[in-house]
Amino acid sequence: MNPVDIALLLLGASMVLAAYRILSGPDRADRAAGADVVLFGFVGLVVVLGLRVDSALVVDIVLVCALVGFLSALSLARLISGGKR
């Protein structure tokens, strides 16, 4: 097993655990944190798969996914706080 396979396995396991947290979270903040972990786990999977296939297109995909994840985290935080700053 090479390091890329180990990274894929660990990222997949973390995404499964975070998905469980989304389904069983007691409140919206736990579900939002779980969704962030799943999204950035997906970004990590794309990066590792990009390393495996040696593709430069992965950089663009990762940047867009990271930007969407950051903006969704901000909007979920605003939603959970009730719009207060």
PyMOL Python script that loads the backbone (N, CA, C, O; Angstrom):
from pymol import cmd

cmd.read_pdbstr("""\
ATOM      1  N   MET A   1       0.850  -1.184   0.000  1.00  0.00           N
ATOM      2  CA  MET A   1       0.000   0.000   0.000  1.00  0.00           C
ATOM      3  C   MET A   1       0.889   1.239   0.000  1.00  0.00           C
ATOM      4  O   MET A   1       1.750   1.394   0.867  1.00  0.00           O
ATOM      5  N   ASN A   2       0.680   2.101  -0.959  1.00  0.00           N
ATOM      6  CA  ASN A   2       1.491   3.313  -1.018  1.00  0.00           C
ATOM      7  C   ASN A   2       0.804   4.448  -0.245  1.00  0.00           C
ATOM      8  O   ASN A   2      -0.354   4.307   0.150  1.00  0.00           O
ATOM      9  N   PRO A   3       1.504   5.568  -0.025  1.00  0.00           N
ATOM     10  CA  PRO A   3       0.931   6.665   0.773  1.00  0.00           C
ATOM     11  C   PRO A   3      -0.349   7.260   0.183  1.00  0.00           C
ATOM     12  O   PRO A   3      -1.202   7.739   0.931  1.00  0.00           O
ATOM     13  N   VAL A   4      -0.494   7.239  -1.129  1.00  0.00           N
ATOM     14  CA  VAL A   4      -1.711   7.770  -1.748  1.00  0.00           C
ATOM     15  C   VAL A   4      -2.914   6.915  -1.362  1.00  0.00           C
ATOM     16  O   VAL A   4      -3.982   7.448  -1.063  1.00  0.00           O
ATOM     17  N   ASP A   5      -2.750   5.612  -1.365  1.00  0.00           N
ATOM     18  CA  ASP A   5      -3.846   4.725  -0.964  1.00  0.00           C
ATOM     19  C   ASP A   5      -4.216   4.918   0.502  1.00  0.00           C
ATOM     20  O   ASP A   5      -5.394   4.893   0.858  1.00  0.00           O
ATOM     21  N   ILE A   6      -3.220   5.107   1.340  1.00  0.00           N
ATOM     22  CA  ILE A   6      -3.476   5.336   2.765  1.00  0.00           C
ATOM     23  C   ILE A   6      -4.222   6.651   2.962  1.00  0.00           C
ATOM     24  O   ILE A   6      -5.153   6.726   3.765  1.00  0.00           O
ATOM     25  N   ALA A   7      -3.813   7.687   2.229  1.00  0.00           N
ATOM     26  CA  ALA A   7      -4.498   8.978   2.327  1.00  0.00           C
ATOM     27  C   ALA A   7      -5.943   8.867   1.865  1.00  0.00           C
ATOM     28  O   ALA A   7      -6.839   9.436   2.490  1.00  0.00           O
ATOM     29  N   LEU A   8      -6.178   8.142   0.779  1.00  0.00           N
ATOM     30  CA  LEU A   8      -7.547   7.949   0.301  1.00  0.00           C
ATOM     31  C   LEU A   8      -8.394   7.216   1.336  1.00  0.00           C
ATOM     32  O   LEU A   8      -9.552   7.566   1.559  1.00  0.00           O
ATOM     33  N   LEU A   9      -7.816   6.206   1.961  1.00  0.00           N
ATOM     34  CA  LEU A   9      -8.533   5.438   2.975  1.00  0.00           C
ATOM     35  C   LEU A   9      -8.879   6.302   4.187  1.00  0.00           C
ATOM     36  O   LEU A   9     -10.006   6.255   4.680  1.00  0.00           O
ATOM     37  N   LEU A  10      -7.924   7.083   4.664  1.00  0.00           N
ATOM     38  CA  LEU A  10      -8.166   7.928   5.833  1.00  0.00           C
ATOM     39  C   LEU A  10      -9.173   9.038   5.534  1.00  0.00           C
ATOM     40  O   LEU A  10     -10.033   9.336   6.363  1.00  0.00           O
ATOM     41  N   LEU A  11      -9.068   9.644   4.364  1.00  0.00           N
ATOM     42  CA  LEU A  11     -10.033  10.683   3.997  1.00  0.00           C
ATOM     43  C   LEU A  11     -11.439  10.103   3.847  1.00  0.00           C
ATOM     44  O   LEU A  11     -12.416  10.723   4.267  1.00  0.00           O
ATOM     45  N   GLY A  12     -11.539   8.929   3.258  1.00  0.00           N
ATOM     46  CA  GLY A  12     -12.842   8.284   3.129  1.00  0.00           C
ATOM     47  C   GLY A  12     -13.444   7.954   4.482  1.00  0.00           C
ATOM     48  O   GLY A  12     -14.641   8.143   4.699  1.00  0.00           O
ATOM     49  N   ALA A  13     -12.611   7.459   5.397  1.00  0.00           N
ATOM     50  CA  ALA A  13     -13.103   7.134   6.740  1.00  0.00           C
ATOM     51  C   ALA A  13     -13.566   8.392   7.475  1.00  0.00           C
ATOM     52  O   ALA A  13     -14.589   8.368   8.159  1.00  0.00           O
ATOM     53  N   SER A  14     -12.823   9.484   7.340  1.00  0.00           N
ATOM     54  CA  SER A  14     -13.236  10.720   8.009  1.00  0.00           C
ATOM     55  C   SER A  14     -14.535  11.261   7.425  1.00  0.00           C
ATOM     56  O   SER A  14     -15.354  11.834   8.144  1.00  0.00           O
ATOM     57  N   MET A  15     -14.722  11.078   6.120  1.00  0.00           N
ATOM     58  CA  MET A  15     -15.966  11.536   5.506  1.00  0.00           C
ATOM     59  C   MET A  15     -17.157  10.697   5.968  1.00  0.00           C
ATOM     60  O   MET A  15     -18.251  11.227   6.159  1.00  0.00           O
ATOM     61  N   VAL A  16     -16.951   9.412   6.144  1.00  0.00           N
ATOM     62  CA  VAL A  16     -18.035   8.550   6.642  1.00  0.00           C
ATOM     63  C   VAL A  16     -18.407   8.932   8.070  1.00  0.00           C
ATOM     64  O   VAL A  16     -19.589   9.003   8.406  1.00  0.00           O
ATOM     65  N   LEU A  17     -17.404   9.179   8.914  1.00  0.00           N
ATOM     66  CA  LEU A  17     -17.684   9.577  10.291  1.00  0.00           C
ATOM     67  C   LEU A  17     -18.376  10.936  10.348  1.00  0.00           C
ATOM     68  O   LEU A  17     -19.272  11.145  11.166  1.00  0.00           O
ATOM     69  N   ALA A  18     -17.967  11.853   9.485  1.00  0.00           N
ATOM     70  CA  ALA A  18     -18.614  13.168   9.457  1.00  0.00           C
ATOM     71  C   ALA A  18     -20.045  13.063   8.935  1.00  0.00           C
ATOM     72  O   ALA A  18     -20.927  13.790   9.393  1.00  0.00           O
ATOM     73  N   ALA A  19     -20.279  12.167   7.985  1.00  0.00           N
ATOM     74  CA  ALA A  19     -21.646  11.963   7.494  1.00  0.00           C
ATOM     75  C   ALA A  19     -22.532  11.407   8.606  1.00  0.00           C
ATOM     76  O   ALA A  19     -23.705  11.767   8.706  1.00  0.00           O
ATOM     77  N   TYR A  20     -21.979  10.539   9.435  1.00  0.00           N
ATOM     78  CA  TYR A  20     -22.726  10.043  10.590  1.00  0.00           C
ATOM     79  C   TYR A  20     -23.048  11.197  11.540  1.00  0.00           C
ATOM     80  O   TYR A  20     -24.138  11.258  12.109  1.00  0.00           O
ATOM     81  N   ARG A  21     -22.089  12.109  11.704  1.00  0.00           N
ATOM     82  CA  ARG A  21     -22.309  13.264  12.580  1.00  0.00           C
ATOM     83  C   ARG A  21     -23.414  14.164  12.028  1.00  0.00           C
ATOM     84  O   ARG A  21     -24.191  14.743  12.788  1.00  0.00           O
ATOM     85  N   ILE A  22     -23.477  14.276  10.712  1.00  0.00           N
ATOM     86  CA  ILE A  22     -24.540  15.076  10.101  1.00  0.00           C
ATOM     87  C   ILE A  22     -25.900  14.446  10.390  1.00  0.00           C
ATOM     88  O   ILE A  22     -26.857  15.147  10.718  1.00  0.00           O
ATOM     89  N   LEU A  23     -25.980  13.137  10.269  1.00  0.00           N
ATOM     90  CA  LEU A  23     -27.256  12.455  10.465  1.00  0.00           C
ATOM     91  C   LEU A  23     -27.683  12.397  11.926  1.00  0.00           C
ATOM     92  O   LEU A  23     -28.879  12.419  12.219  1.00  0.00           O
ATOM     93  N   SER A  24     -26.720  12.325  12.851  1.00  0.00           N
ATOM     94  CA  SER A  24     -27.072  12.152  14.257  1.00  0.00           C
ATOM     95  C   SER A  24     -26.789  13.383  15.110  1.00  0.00           C
ATOM     96  O   SER A  24     -26.916  13.323  16.333  1.00  0.00           O
ATOM     97  N   GLY A  25     -26.411  14.487  14.494  1.00  0.00           N
ATOM     98  CA  GLY A  25     -26.073  15.684  15.259  1.00  0.00           C
ATOM     99  C   GLY A  25     -27.265  16.224  16.028  1.00  0.00           C
ATOM    100  O   GLY A  25     -28.371  16.300  15.492  1.00  0.00           O
ATOM    101  N   PRO A  26     -27.046  16.601  17.284  1.00  0.00           N
ATOM    102  CA  PRO A  26     -28.169  17.077  18.086  1.00  0.00           C
ATOM    103  C   PRO A  26     -28.668  18.469  17.680  1.00  0.00           C
ATOM    104  O   PRO A  26     -29.834  18.789  17.914  1.00  0.00           O
ATOM    105  N   ASP A  27     -27.822  19.290  17.085  1.00  0.00           N
ATOM    106  CA  ASP A  27     -28.289  20.613  16.678  1.00  0.00           C
ATOM    107  C   ASP A  27     -27.676  21.010  15.337  1.00  0.00           C
ATOM    108  O   ASP A  27     -26.885  20.272  14.750  1.00  0.00           O
ATOM    109  N   ARG A  28     -28.063  22.194  14.872  1.00  0.00           N
ATOM    110  CA  ARG A  28     -27.630  22.631  13.543  1.00  0.00           C
ATOM    111  C   ARG A  28     -26.139  22.914  13.470  1.00  0.00           C
ATOM    112  O   ARG A  28     -25.533  22.741  12.412  1.00  0.00           O
ATOM    113  N   ALA A  29     -25.540  23.342  14.565  1.00  0.00           N
ATOM    114  CA  ALA A  29     -24.105  23.633  14.551  1.00  0.00           C
ATOM    115  C   ALA A  29     -23.293  22.363  14.318  1.00  0.00           C
ATOM    116  O   ALA A  29     -22.303  22.387  13.588  1.00  0.00           O
ATOM    117  N   ASP A  30     -23.702  21.261  14.927  1.00  0.00           N
ATOM    118  CA  ASP A  30     -23.012  19.989  14.705  1.00  0.00           C
ATOM    119  C   ASP A  30     -23.169  19.523  13.267  1.00  0.00           C
ATOM    120  O   ASP A  30     -22.226  19.010  12.666  1.00  0.00           O
ATOM    121  N   ARG A  31     -24.345  19.700  12.729  1.00  0.00           N
ATOM    122  CA  ARG A  31     -24.566  19.311  11.333  1.00  0.00           C
ATOM    123  C   ARG A  31     -23.760  20.187  10.379  1.00  0.00           C
ATOM    124  O   ARG A  31     -23.239  19.693   9.379  1.00  0.00           O
ATOM    125  N   ALA A  32     -23.651  21.469  10.675  1.00  0.00           N
ATOM    126  CA  ALA A  32     -22.864  22.369   9.829  1.00  0.00           C
ATOM    127  C   ALA A  32     -21.384  22.013   9.890  1.00  0.00           C
ATOM    128  O   ALA A  32     -20.698  22.028   8.868  1.00  0.00           O
ATOM    129  N   ALA A  33     -20.892  21.693  11.081  1.00  0.00           N
ATOM    130  CA  ALA A  33     -19.490  21.294  11.204  1.00  0.00           C
ATOM    131  C   ALA A  33     -19.236  19.988  10.462  1.00  0.00           C
ATOM    132  O   ALA A  33     -18.202  19.833   9.814  1.00  0.00           O
ATOM    133  N   GLY A  34     -20.159  19.063  10.553  1.00  0.00           N
ATOM    134  CA  GLY A  34     -20.024  17.808   9.815  1.00  0.00           C
ATOM    135  C   GLY A  34     -20.037  18.023   8.313  1.00  0.00           C
ATOM    136  O   GLY A  34     -19.292  17.370   7.582  1.00  0.00           O
ATOM    137  N   ALA A  35     -20.881  18.934   7.850  1.00  0.00           N
ATOM    138  CA  ALA A  35     -20.928  19.230   6.414  1.00  0.00           C
ATOM    139  C   ALA A  35     -19.621  19.850   5.944  1.00  0.00           C
ATOM    140  O   ALA A  35     -19.162  19.563   4.838  1.00  0.00           O
ATOM    141  N   ASP A  36     -19.017  20.699   6.775  1.00  0.00           N
ATOM    142  CA  ASP A  36     -17.717  21.274   6.417  1.00  0.00           C
ATOM    143  C   ASP A  36     -16.649  20.194   6.318  1.00  0.00           C
ATOM    144  O   ASP A  36     -15.825  20.207   5.403  1.00  0.00           O
ATOM    145  N   VAL A  37     -16.665  19.267   7.256  1.00  0.00           N
ATOM    146  CA  VAL A  37     -15.674  18.190   7.222  1.00  0.00           C
ATOM    147  C   VAL A  37     -15.857  17.320   5.985  1.00  0.00           C
ATOM    148  O   VAL A  37     -14.878  16.915   5.358  1.00  0.00           O
ATOM    149  N   VAL A  38     -17.106  17.033   5.633  1.00  0.00           N
ATOM    150  CA  VAL A  38     -17.360  16.231   4.429  1.00  0.00           C
ATOM    151  C   VAL A  38     -16.885  16.974   3.186  1.00  0.00           C
ATOM    152  O   VAL A  38     -16.250  16.383   2.312  1.00  0.00           O
ATOM    153  N   LEU A  39     -17.190  18.262   3.104  1.00  0.00           N
ATOM    154  CA  LEU A  39     -16.784  19.024   1.923  1.00  0.00           C
ATOM    155  C   LEU A  39     -15.270  19.091   1.799  1.00  0.00           C
ATOM    156  O   LEU A  39     -14.728  18.856   0.718  1.00  0.00           O
ATOM    157  N   PHE A  40     -14.588  19.404   2.875  1.00  0.00           N
ATOM    158  CA  PHE A  40     -13.139  19.517   2.777  1.00  0.00           C
ATOM    159  C   PHE A  40     -12.465  18.151   2.701  1.00  0.00           C
ATOM    160  O   PHE A  40     -11.338  18.050   2.216  1.00  0.00           O
ATOM    161  N   GLY A  41     -13.127  17.111   3.167  1.00  0.00           N
ATOM    162  CA  GLY A  41     -12.644  15.758   2.894  1.00  0.00           C
ATOM    163  C   GLY A  41     -12.731  15.441   1.419  1.00  0.00           C
ATOM    164  O   GLY A  41     -11.843  14.802   0.855  1.00  0.00           O
ATOM    165  N   PHE A  42     -13.823  15.897   0.789  1.00  0.00           N
ATOM    166  CA  PHE A  42     -13.954  15.733  -0.661  1.00  0.00           C
ATOM    167  C   PHE A  42     -12.859  16.499  -1.392  1.00  0.00           C
ATOM    168  O   PHE A  42     -12.297  15.999  -2.366  1.00  0.00           O
ATOM    169  N   VAL A  43     -12.553  17.704  -0.929  1.00  0.00           N
ATOM    170  CA  VAL A  43     -11.465  18.482  -1.537  1.00  0.00           C
ATOM    171  C   VAL A  43     -10.151  17.723  -1.394  1.00  0.00           C
ATOM    172  O   VAL A  43      -9.359  17.668  -2.335  1.00  0.00           O
ATOM    173  N   GLY A  44      -9.918  17.145  -0.232  1.00  0.00           N
ATOM    174  CA  GLY A  44      -8.710  16.344  -0.040  1.00  0.00           C
ATOM    175  C   GLY A  44      -8.670  15.132  -0.949  1.00  0.00           C
ATOM    176  O   GLY A  44      -7.618  14.790  -1.488  1.00  0.00           O
ATOM    177  N   LEU A  45      -9.815  14.480  -1.122  1.00  0.00           N
ATOM    178  CA  LEU A  45      -9.872  13.337  -2.042  1.00  0.00           C
ATOM    179  C   LEU A  45      -9.543  13.756  -3.469  1.00  0.00           C
ATOM    180  O   LEU A  45      -8.832  13.043  -4.177  1.00  0.00           O
ATOM    181  N   VAL A  46     -10.051  14.896  -3.890  1.00  0.00           N
ATOM    182  CA  VAL A  46      -9.761  15.383  -5.241  1.00  0.00           C
ATOM    183  C   VAL A  46      -8.275  15.681  -5.389  1.00  0.00           C
ATOM    184  O   VAL A  46      -7.682  15.383  -6.425  1.00  0.00           O
ATOM    185  N   VAL A  47      -7.672  16.266  -4.362  1.00  0.00           N
ATOM    186  CA  VAL A  47      -6.235  16.558  -4.414  1.00  0.00           C
ATOM    187  C   VAL A  47      -5.429  15.272  -4.514  1.00  0.00           C
ATOM    188  O   VAL A  47      -4.519  15.171  -5.337  1.00  0.00           O
ATOM    189  N   VAL A  48      -5.753  14.300  -3.691  1.00  0.00           N
ATOM    190  CA  VAL A  48      -4.996  13.043  -3.697  1.00  0.00           C
ATOM    191  C   VAL A  48      -5.195  12.293  -5.013  1.00  0.00           C
ATOM    192  O   VAL A  48      -4.247  11.730  -5.562  1.00  0.00           O
ATOM    193  N   LEU A  49      -6.418  12.287  -5.512  1.00  0.00           N
ATOM    194  CA  LEU A  49      -6.645  11.646  -6.812  1.00  0.00           C
ATOM    195  C   LEU A  49      -5.931  12.400  -7.929  1.00  0.00           C
ATOM    196  O   LEU A  49      -5.466  11.789  -8.890  1.00  0.00           O
ATOM    197  N   GLY A  50      -5.843  13.719  -7.809  1.00  0.00           N
ATOM    198  CA  GLY A  50      -5.081  14.500  -8.779  1.00  0.00           C
ATOM    199  C   GLY A  50      -3.606  14.169  -8.742  1.00  0.00           C
ATOM    200  O   GLY A  50      -2.939  14.168  -9.777  1.00  0.00           O
ATOM    201  N   LEU A  51      -3.094  13.890  -7.561  1.00  0.00           N
ATOM    202  CA  LEU A  51      -1.698  13.449  -7.457  1.00  0.00           C
ATOM    203  C   LEU A  51      -1.501  12.101  -8.127  1.00  0.00           C
ATOM    204  O   LEU A  51      -0.478  11.844  -8.761  1.00  0.00           O
ATOM    205  N   ARG A  52      -2.492  11.256  -7.975  1.00  0.00           N
ATOM    206  CA  ARG A  52      -2.382   9.916  -8.549  1.00  0.00           C
ATOM    207  C   ARG A  52      -2.386   9.952 -10.075  1.00  0.00           C
ATOM    208  O   ARG A  52      -1.604   9.246 -10.711  1.00  0.00           O
ATOM    209  N   VAL A  53      -3.257  10.765 -10.669  1.00  0.00           N
ATOM    210  CA  VAL A  53      -3.352  10.804 -12.128  1.00  0.00           C
ATOM    211  C   VAL A  53      -2.477  11.890 -12.738  1.00  0.00           C
ATOM    212  O   VAL A  53      -2.389  11.992 -13.962  1.00  0.00           O
ATOM    213  N   ASP A  54      -1.828  12.702 -11.909  1.00  0.00           N
ATOM    214  CA  ASP A  54      -0.895  13.742 -12.349  1.00  0.00           C
ATOM    215  C   ASP A  54      -1.587  14.722 -13.298  1.00  0.00           C
ATOM    216  O   ASP A  54      -1.172  14.893 -14.444  1.00  0.00           O
ATOM    217  N   SER A  55      -2.643  15.357 -12.802  1.00  0.00           N
ATOM    218  CA  SER A  55      -3.432  16.281 -13.612  1.00  0.00           C
ATOM    219  C   SER A  55      -3.360  17.690 -13.028  1.00  0.00           C
ATOM    220  O   SER A  55      -3.456  17.872 -11.815  1.00  0.00           O
ATOM    221  N   ALA A  56      -3.190  18.682 -13.899  1.00  0.00           N
ATOM    222  CA  ALA A  56      -3.147  20.080 -13.463  1.00  0.00           C
ATOM    223  C   ALA A  56      -4.545  20.672 -13.326  1.00  0.00           C
ATOM    224  O   ALA A  56      -4.711  21.707 -12.681  1.00  0.00           O
ATOM    225  N   LEU A  57      -5.537  20.045 -13.910  1.00  0.00           N
ATOM    226  CA  LEU A  57      -6.914  20.531 -13.826  1.00  0.00           C
ATOM    227  C   LEU A  57      -7.441  20.471 -12.395  1.00  0.00           C
ATOM    228  O   LEU A  57      -8.380  21.184 -12.042  1.00  0.00           O
ATOM    229  N   VAL A  58      -6.846  19.636 -11.594  1.00  0.00           N
ATOM    230  CA  VAL A  58      -7.295  19.443 -10.217  1.00  0.00           C
ATOM    231  C   VAL A  58      -7.168  20.734  -9.415  1.00  0.00           C
ATOM    232  O   VAL A  58      -7.984  20.992  -8.531  1.00  0.00           O
ATOM    233  N   VAL A  59      -6.168  21.535  -9.708  1.00  0.00           N
ATOM    234  CA  VAL A  59      -5.957  22.773  -8.959  1.00  0.00           C
ATOM    235  C   VAL A  59      -7.169  23.692  -9.099  1.00  0.00           C
ATOM    236  O   VAL A  59      -7.613  24.279  -8.112  1.00  0.00           O
ATOM    237  N   ASP A  60      -7.699  23.821 -10.290  1.00  0.00           N
ATOM    238  CA  ASP A  60      -8.878  24.664 -10.502  1.00  0.00           C
ATOM    239  C   ASP A  60     -10.090  24.121  -9.762  1.00  0.00           C
ATOM    240  O   ASP A  60     -10.840  24.882  -9.151  1.00  0.00           O
ATOM    241  N   ILE A  61     -10.280  22.828  -9.814  1.00  0.00           N
ATOM    242  CA  ILE A  61     -11.420  22.207  -9.138  1.00  0.00           C
ATOM    243  C   ILE A  61     -11.315  22.398  -7.632  1.00  0.00           C
ATOM    244  O   ILE A  61     -12.310  22.699  -6.974  1.00  0.00           O
ATOM    245  N   VAL A  62     -10.124  22.227  -7.088  1.00  0.00           N
ATOM    246  CA  VAL A  62      -9.919  22.371  -5.647  1.00  0.00           C
ATOM    247  C   VAL A  62     -10.147  23.813  -5.210  1.00  0.00           C
ATOM    248  O   VAL A  62     -10.748  24.050  -4.162  1.00  0.00           O
ATOM    249  N   LEU A  63      -9.680  24.772  -5.991  1.00  0.00           N
ATOM    250  CA  LEU A  63      -9.889  26.174  -5.629  1.00  0.00           C
ATOM    251  C   LEU A  63     -11.372  26.533  -5.600  1.00  0.00           C
ATOM    252  O   LEU A  63     -11.822  27.225  -4.687  1.00  0.00           O
ATOM    253  N   VAL A  64     -12.122  26.078  -6.574  1.00  0.00           N
ATOM    254  CA  VAL A  64     -13.561  26.365  -6.606  1.00  0.00           C
ATOM    255  C   VAL A  64     -14.267  25.685  -5.437  1.00  0.00           C
ATOM    256  O   VAL A  64     -15.106  26.303  -4.782  1.00  0.00           O
ATOM    257  N   CYS A  65     -13.942  24.435  -5.170  1.00  0.00           N
ATOM    258  CA  CYS A  65     -14.575  23.714  -4.053  1.00  0.00           C
ATOM    259  C   CYS A  65     -14.234  24.353  -2.711  1.00  0.00           C
ATOM    260  O   CYS A  65     -15.096  24.452  -1.838  1.00  0.00           O
ATOM    261  N   ALA A  66     -12.998  24.784  -2.537  1.00  0.00           N
ATOM    262  CA  ALA A  66     -12.606  25.426  -1.284  1.00  0.00           C
ATOM    263  C   ALA A  66     -13.321  26.760  -1.107  1.00  0.00           C
ATOM    264  O   ALA A  66     -13.729  27.100   0.004  1.00  0.00           O
ATOM    265  N   LEU A  67     -13.475  27.515  -2.181  1.00  0.00           N
ATOM    266  CA  LEU A  67     -14.193  28.784  -2.100  1.00  0.00           C
ATOM    267  C   LEU A  67     -15.662  28.560  -1.763  1.00  0.00           C
ATOM    268  O   LEU A  67     -16.223  29.272  -0.929  1.00  0.00           O
ATOM    269  N   VAL A  68     -16.279  27.592  -2.394  1.00  0.00           N
ATOM    270  CA  VAL A  68     -17.680  27.273  -2.094  1.00  0.00           C
ATOM    271  C   VAL A  68     -17.817  26.806  -0.640  1.00  0.00           C
ATOM    272  O   VAL A  68     -18.772  27.175   0.042  1.00  0.00           O
ATOM    273  N   GLY A  69     -16.876  26.007  -0.173  1.00  0.00           N
ATOM    274  CA  GLY A  69     -16.918  25.545   1.211  1.00  0.00           C
ATOM    275  C   GLY A  69     -16.774  26.672   2.211  1.00  0.00           C
ATOM    276  O   GLY A  69     -17.465  26.699   3.229  1.00  0.00           O
ATOM    277  N   PHE A  70     -15.878  27.605   1.925  1.00  0.00           N
ATOM    278  CA  PHE A  70     -15.687  28.743   2.819  1.00  0.00           C
ATOM    279  C   PHE A  70     -16.938  29.612   2.863  1.00  0.00           C
ATOM    280  O   PHE A  70     -17.376  30.018   3.939  1.00  0.00           O
ATOM    281  N   LEU A  71     -17.510  29.895   1.704  1.00  0.00           N
ATOM    282  CA  LEU A  71     -18.715  30.725   1.663  1.00  0.00           C
ATOM    283  C   LEU A  71     -19.908  30.021   2.310  1.00  0.00           C
ATOM    284  O   LEU A  71     -20.739  30.670   2.947  1.00  0.00           O
ATOM    285  N   SER A  72     -19.997  28.715   2.153  1.00  0.00           N
ATOM    286  CA  SER A  72     -21.098  27.995   2.801  1.00  0.00           C
ATOM    287  C   SER A  72     -20.920  27.966   4.316  1.00  0.00           C
ATOM    288  O   SER A  72     -21.905  28.023   5.051  1.00  0.00           O
ATOM    289  N   ALA A  73     -19.684  27.880   4.791  1.00  0.00           N
ATOM    290  CA  ALA A  73     -19.449  27.924   6.236  1.00  0.00           C
ATOM    291  C   ALA A  73     -19.846  29.285   6.805  1.00  0.00           C
ATOM    292  O   ALA A  73     -20.428  29.365   7.887  1.00  0.00           O
ATOM    293  N   LEU A  74     -19.531  30.348   6.078  1.00  0.00           N
ATOM    294  CA  LEU A  74     -19.937  31.681   6.535  1.00  0.00           C
ATOM    295  C   LEU A  74     -21.454  31.831   6.565  1.00  0.00           C
ATOM    296  O   LEU A  74     -22.013  32.371   7.519  1.00  0.00           O
ATOM    297  N   SER A  75     -22.110  31.354   5.523  1.00  0.00           N
ATOM    298  CA  SER A  75     -23.568  31.499   5.479  1.00  0.00           C
ATOM    299  C   SER A  75     -24.251  30.620   6.524  1.00  0.00           C
ATOM    300  O   SER A  75     -25.259  31.028   7.100  1.00  0.00           O
ATOM    301  N   LEU A  76     -23.727  29.433   6.777  1.00  0.00           N
ATOM    302  CA  LEU A  76     -24.305  28.587   7.825  1.00  0.00           C
ATOM    303  C   LEU A  76     -24.097  29.193   9.207  1.00  0.00           C
ATOM    304  O   LEU A  76     -24.974  29.096  10.066  1.00  0.00           O
ATOM    305  N   ALA A  77     -22.949  29.813   9.425  1.00  0.00           N
ATOM    306  CA  ALA A  77     -22.705  30.472  10.709  1.00  0.00           C
ATOM    307  C   ALA A  77     -23.673  31.632  10.905  1.00  0.00           C
ATOM    308  O   ALA A  77     -24.179  31.850  12.005  1.00  0.00           O
ATOM    309  N   ARG A  78     -23.925  32.373   9.834  1.00  0.00           N
ATOM    310  CA  ARG A  78     -24.885  33.480   9.919  1.00  0.00           C
ATOM    311  C   ARG A  78     -26.291  32.945  10.179  1.00  0.00           C
ATOM    312  O   ARG A  78     -27.046  33.534  10.953  1.00  0.00           O
ATOM    313  N   LEU A  79     -26.641  31.843   9.545  1.00  0.00           N
ATOM    314  CA  LEU A  79     -27.966  31.246   9.729  1.00  0.00           C
ATOM    315  C   LEU A  79     -28.145  30.731  11.156  1.00  0.00           C
ATOM    316  O   LEU A  79     -29.197  30.925  11.767  1.00  0.00           O
ATOM    317  N   ILE A  80     -27.120  30.080  11.676  1.00  0.00           N
ATOM    318  CA  ILE A  80     -27.210  29.517  13.027  1.00  0.00           C
ATOM    319  C   ILE A  80     -27.280  30.618  14.079  1.00  0.00           C
ATOM    320  O   ILE A  80     -27.999  30.488  15.069  1.00  0.00           O
ATOM    321  N   SER A  81     -26.531  31.708  13.866  1.00  0.00           N
ATOM    322  CA  SER A  81     -26.522  32.790  14.850  1.00  0.00           C
ATOM    323  C   SER A  81     -27.764  33.669  14.768  1.00  0.00           C
ATOM    324  O   SER A  81     -27.933  34.579  15.580  1.00  0.00           O
ATOM    325  N   GLY A  82     -28.614  33.412  13.818  1.00  0.00           N
ATOM    326  CA  GLY A  82     -29.840  34.187  13.691  1.00  0.00           C
ATOM    327  C   GLY A  82     -29.641  35.518  12.993  1.00  0.00           C
ATOM    328  O   GLY A  82     -30.477  36.412  13.120  1.00  0.00           O
ATOM    329  N   GLY A  83     -28.556  35.663  12.261  1.00  0.00           N
ATOM    330  CA  GLY A  83     -28.296  36.897  11.530  1.00  0.00           C
ATOM    331  C   GLY A  83     -27.551  37.942  12.328  1.00  0.00           C
ATOM    332  O   GLY A  83     -27.259  39.020  11.810  1.00  0.00           O
ATOM    333  N   LYS A  84     -27.233  37.644  13.595  1.00  0.00           N
ATOM    334  CA  LYS A  84     -26.493  38.606  14.418  1.00  0.00           C
ATOM    335  C   LYS A  84     -25.015  38.539  14.085  1.00  0.00           C
ATOM    336  O   LYS A  84     -24.512  37.500  13.656  1.00  0.00           O
ATOM    337  N   ARG A  85     -24.331  39.634  14.281  1.00  0.00           N
ATOM    338  CA  ARG A  85     -22.883  39.668  14.021  1.00  0.00           C
ATOM    339  C   ARG A  85     -22.097  39.430  15.264  1.00  0.00           C
ATOM    340  O   ARG A  85     -20.867  39.425  15.225  1.00  0.00           O
TER     341      ARG A  85
END
""", "prot")
cmd.dss("prot")
cmd.show_as("cartoon", "prot")
cmd.util.cbc("prot")
cmd.orient("prot")
